[in-house]
Amino acid sequence: MLEMMLRTHGYRVFSASDGPQALVLLQEQTIDLALIDVVMPGQSGFAVCRAAKDRPETRLTPIVLITGLGRVEDRIRGIEAGADDFLNKPVRKEELLARVKSLVRIKRFTDELESAETVVFTLAASIEAKDPYTEGHCDRLSRYSVALAERLGLSVEEHIALRRGGVVHDIGKVVVPERVLLKPGPLDAHERELMEAHPVIGERICAPLKSFRQVLPIIRWHHERQDGSGYPDHLKGDQIPLPARILQTVDIYDALTTDRPYRKALSSERAFAILHDEARRGWWDGALVNEFEKLLKESPEAWAEEPAVPLLGFSYSSIRRSRDCLTPSKEPREAVITRSAKNV
């Protein structure tokens, strides 16, 4: 019945008879919306919904739970499982089509956002790829930063901002010529001016993305110094947001402990000796340097593994393209329906 309603309105429908089959369809097909019956043989709709939302590849797919259960407790279970909406049995055609249209439109917007973010992350990766000496630098910065943020008790939102900031903090270098980026010796005045413009340019590149709101201060201010001698705005002390101070600390450490064209990588001990000395000179946050050093000495596993922080659009395997259009299209739209033994 649901399949017929949707097919007659231009949707392509994949039907599954149980939960495991529905999860396979969600994994293998480009799905814009899943309609899942709460009561199914073998695995409840709640369990299927939770499993789909736990997978990076399907966590952004809207899920509507179809239920004949009217208790508030059941709704709460569905919300806790990650359901985006509910339909009560018997399902009315007008309500079904309205919910499907609305959620598929939201999925399209989400896919467009992912695409925009993917462009930003790809651009950042292309900058790193220009210099063989910085291979893996962004990934290490992300992992170091999130581990230190977790140690300091920062919020999940700040974890995500640092994870993203580690990847895109130098995206403004896209306008810096390679001869300047890869120059082994000191920069002249003009070259330094070009290089010091990259935080502002990077902020401008990422500013249109609302999801990057908390990343922008990291991008703009990760080259500031405690004594105000940094750039671009010469902020001092606590004027520099904590996430930006975290990133600058781990950025300097990683630069010191990796090979460069003009020198070999320094040991961790030597790198921290330099960081402590520069902190005493008023450049870095000495308390953060201390905490980061303790982190690496006490809990290397905190940064050795990839942090479990969601990063929208960064994992290319998680991106699914919506085929729905806001205007009529010859391209059929898609949905998946799972039904219990009793037809809906």
C-alpha positions in Angstrom: 0.0 0.0 0.0 2.7 2.5 1.0 4.8 1.4 -2.0 1.9 2.1 -4.4 1.3 5.5 -2.9 4.9 6.5 -3.3 5.5 5.0 -6.8 2.5 6.8 -8.2 4.0 10.1 -7.1 7.4 9.5 -8.8 9.4 7.8 -6.0 11.6 4.8 -6.6 10.9 2.3 -3.8 13.1 -0.5 -2.4 11.2 -2.8 -0.2 12.6 -5.0 2.6 10.8 -7.6 4.6 12.9 -7.4 7.8 15.4 -5.2 9.6 18.7 -6.8 8.4 17.6 -6.6 4.8 16.7 -2.9 5.3 20.1 -2.2 6.7 21.7 -3.8 3.6 19.6 -1.7 1.3 20.5 1.5 3.2 24.2 0.5 2.9 24.2 -0.4 -0.8 21.7 1.9 -2.4 21.4 5.7 -2.6 18.5 6.2 -0.2 16.9 9.6 0.5 14.4 8.4 3.2 13.7 5.2 5.1 10.2 4.3 6.3 10.6 1.6 9.0 7.9 -0.4 10.7 8.4 -0.6 14.4 7.1 -4.2 14.6 9.2 -6.5 12.4 10.2 -10.1 12.6 13.6 -10.7 14.1 14.6 -7.1 14.7 12.5 -4.2 15.9 12.3 -0.9 14.0 13.9 0.8 17.0 17.0 -1.5 16.6 17.2 -0.9 12.9 16.9 2.9 13.3 19.7 2.9 16.0 22.0 0.7 13.8 21.5 3.0 10.8 22.1 6.2 12.8 25.3 4.6 14.3 26.8 4.0 10.8 28.7 7.0 9.2 27.3 6.1 5.8 23.7 6.2 6.8 23.5 8.4 9.9 22.2 11.4 7.9 19.5 9.4 6.1 16.1 10.6 7.5 14.2 7.7 9.2 10.4 7.7 9.8 9.1 5.1 12.2 5.7 3.7 11.4 3.9 2.5 14.5 0.6 1.5 15.9 1.9 2.0 19.4 0.5 5.1 20.9 2.3 5.2 24.2 4.6 8.2 25.0 7.3 5.7 26.1 7.4 4.3 22.6 7.9 7.7 21.1 10.7 8.4 23.5 12.3 5.1 22.5 12.1 6.1 18.8 13.6 9.5 19.5 16.4 7.9 21.5 17.1 5.6 18.6 17.5 8.6 16.3 14.2 8.6 14.5 13.5 11.8 12.5 9.7 11.5 12.5 6.8 9.1 13.1 3.7 8.0 11.2 0.8 6.4 13.0 -1.2 3.5 11.6 -3.4 3.5 9.7 -1.2 5.7 7.5 -3.1 8.5 5.7 -2.0 9.2 2.1 -1.9 13.0 2.6 0.2 12.8 5.7 2.6 10.2 4.2 3.2 12.3 1.1 3.7 15.5 3.1 6.2 13.9 5.5 8.1 12.3 2.7 8.3 15.5 0.6 9.5 17.5 3.6 12.2 15.0 4.8 13.5 14.4 1.3 13.9 18.1 0.8 15.8 18.3 4.1 18.0 15.4 2.9 18.8 17.4 -0.3 19.9 20.4 1.7 22.0 18.1 3.9 23.7 16.6 0.8 24.4 20.0 -0.6 26.0 21.0 2.7 28.1 17.9 2.7 29.2 18.6 -0.9 30.2 22.2 0.1 32.2 21.0 3.1 33.8 18.2 1.0 35.1 20.9 -1.4 36.6 22.8 1.5 38.3 19.7 3.0 39.5 18.6 -0.5 41.0 22.1 -1.0 42.8 21.9 2.3 44.1 18.4 1.5 45.4 19.7 -1.8 47.5 22.3 0.0 49.1 19.7 2.3 49.8 17.5 -0.8 52.0 20.2 -2.3 54.6 19.7 0.4 55.9 16.1 1.0 57.3 17.2 4.3 53.8 18.0 5.7 52.2 14.7 4.8 49.9 13.7 7.6 50.3 17.1 9.4 46.6 18.0 9.3 45.5 14.6 10.5 48.0 14.7 13.4 46.9 18.2 14.4 43.3 17.1 14.5 44.1 14.1 16.7 46.4 16.0 19.0 43.9 18.8 19.3 40.9 16.7 20.1 42.8 14.6 22.6 44.0 17.8 24.4 40.5 19.3 24.3 39.1 16.1 25.9 41.7 16.3 28.6 40.7 19.9 29.3 37.0 19.1 29.4 36.0 21.1 26.4 32.5 20.6 24.8 31.7 18.1 22.0 31.1 21.1 19.8 34.6 22.4 20.5 36.0 18.9 19.8 34.3 18.9 16.4 35.6 22.5 15.7 39.2 21.4 16.5 38.9 18.2 14.4 37.8 20.3 11.5 40.2 23.2 12.3 43.1 20.8 12.3 42.3 20.0 8.6 41.4 23.4 7.3 43.4 25.8 9.5 45.9 26.6 6.6 43.3 26.6 3.8 44.1 30.2 3.1 47.5 29.1 1.8 45.7 28.2 -1.4 46.6 31.8 -2.6 50.3 31.6 -1.6 52.6 30.6 -4.5 54.3 27.3 -4.2 57.7 28.9 -4.4 56.9 30.7 -1.1 55.3 27.7 0.6 58.2 25.5 -0.2 61.0 28.0 0.2 63.7 26.4 2.4 65.2 29.7 3.6 63.8 32.8 5.3 61.0 34.7 3.6 61.6 38.2 2.4 59.2 41.0 3.4 56.8 40.5 0.4 56.8 36.8 0.9 56.0 37.1 4.6 53.2 39.5 3.8 51.7 36.9 1.5 52.1 34.1 4.1 50.7 36.2 6.9 47.5 36.9 4.9 46.5 33.2 4.9 44.5 33.1 8.2 42.2 36.0 7.0 41.8 34.4 3.5 41.1 31.0 5.1 38.4 32.6 7.3 36.8 34.2 4.2 36.8 30.9 2.4 35.0 29.0 5.2 32.7 31.8 6.4 29.8 31.0 4.1 29.4 27.6 5.8 27.3 28.0 8.9 28.5 24.6 10.3 32.0 26.2 10.4 31.0 29.0 12.7 33.1 27.6 15.6 36.0 26.8 13.3 36.5 30.4 12.0 38.2 31.7 15.2 40.6 28.8 15.0 41.4 29.5 11.3 41.9 33.3 11.9 43.8 33.3 15.1 46.0 30.1 15.2 49.1 32.3 14.5 48.5 34.8 17.3 50.9 35.0 20.3 50.3 35.6 24.0 52.3 38.8 23.9 50.5 40.3 20.9 53.3 39.8 18.5 51.4 37.3 16.3 49.1 37.9 13.3 46.7 38.9 11.9 45.1 40.9 14.7 47.8 41.0 17.4 45.6 39.5 20.1 47.0 39.0 23.5 46.5 36.4 26.2 42.9 35.3 26.8 41.8 37.4 23.8 42.9 34.4 21.8 40.1 31.7 22.0 41.1 28.5 23.8 40.6 26.3 20.8 42.9 28.5 18.7 45.5 28.3 21.5 45.2 24.6 21.5 45.7 24.3 17.8 48.7 26.6 17.8 50.4 24.6 20.5 50.1 21.3 18.8 50.9 22.9 15.4 54.3 24.1 16.7 55.0 20.8 18.3 54.2 18.9 15.1 56.3 21.2 13.0 59.3 20.7 15.4 59.0 16.9 15.5 58.7 16.3 11.7 61.3 16.6 9.0 61.7 19.9 7.2 63.8 20.8 4.1 66.2 22.7 6.3 66.5 20.3 9.2 65.7 16.9 10.6 62.8 16.2 13.0 63.6 17.1 16.6 62.9 14.7 19.5 59.8 15.2 21.6 62.0 16.2 24.5 63.8 18.9 22.5 60.5 20.1 21.0 59.0 20.6 24.4 62.1 22.4 25.6 61.7 24.9 22.8 58.0 25.3 23.5 58.6 25.9 27.2 61.3 28.5 26.3 59.1 30.3 23.9 56.2 30.2 26.4 58.4 32.0 28.9 59.2 34.6 26.2 55.5 35.3 26.0 54.6 33.5 22.7 52.6 30.5 23.8 50.2 29.5 26.6 52.5 27.8 29.1 49.7 26.0 30.8 48.6 24.4 27.6 52.2 23.4 26.7 52.4 21.7 30.1 49.1 19.8 29.7 50.0 18.7 26.2 53.4 17.4 27.4 51.6 15.5 30.2 49.1 14.1 27.7 51.8 12.7 25.4 53.8 11.2 28.3 50.9 9.8 30.3 48.4 8.8 27.7 49.9 8.2 24.2 46.8 6.2 23.3 44.7 9.4 23.6 46.1 10.6 20.3 47.5 7.5 18.7 44.0 6.4 17.6 41.6 8.3 15.5 39.2 10.2 17.8 35.5 9.2 17.6 34.3 12.7 16.6 31.8 13.1 13.8 33.0 15.2 11.0 30.4 16.0 8.5 31.6 15.7 4.9 35.2 14.7 5.7 34.7 11.0 5.3 34.1 10.7 1.6 32.6 7.2 2.0 29.8 8.7 4.2 28.5 11.0 1.4 25.4 9.8 -0.4 23.9 11.9 -3.2 20.2 12.7 -3.0 18.4 12.2 -6.2 15.4 14.3 -5.3 14.8 17.6 -6.9 12.8 20.5 -5.4 11.2 20.9 -8.8 9.7 18.1 -10.9 12.4 15.9 -12.5 12.6 12.8 -14.7 15.0 11.4 -12.2 12.9 9.2 -9.9 13.3 9.8 -6.2 14.1 7.0 -3.8 12.8 5.6 -0.5 13.1 2.3 1.3 10.1 0.7 3.1 10.3 -2.1 5.6 7.2 -3.8 6.6 6.2 -6.2 9.3 4.5 -9.5 8.6 1.3 -7.5 8.6 1.2 -5.2 5.7 0.9 -1.5 6.5 
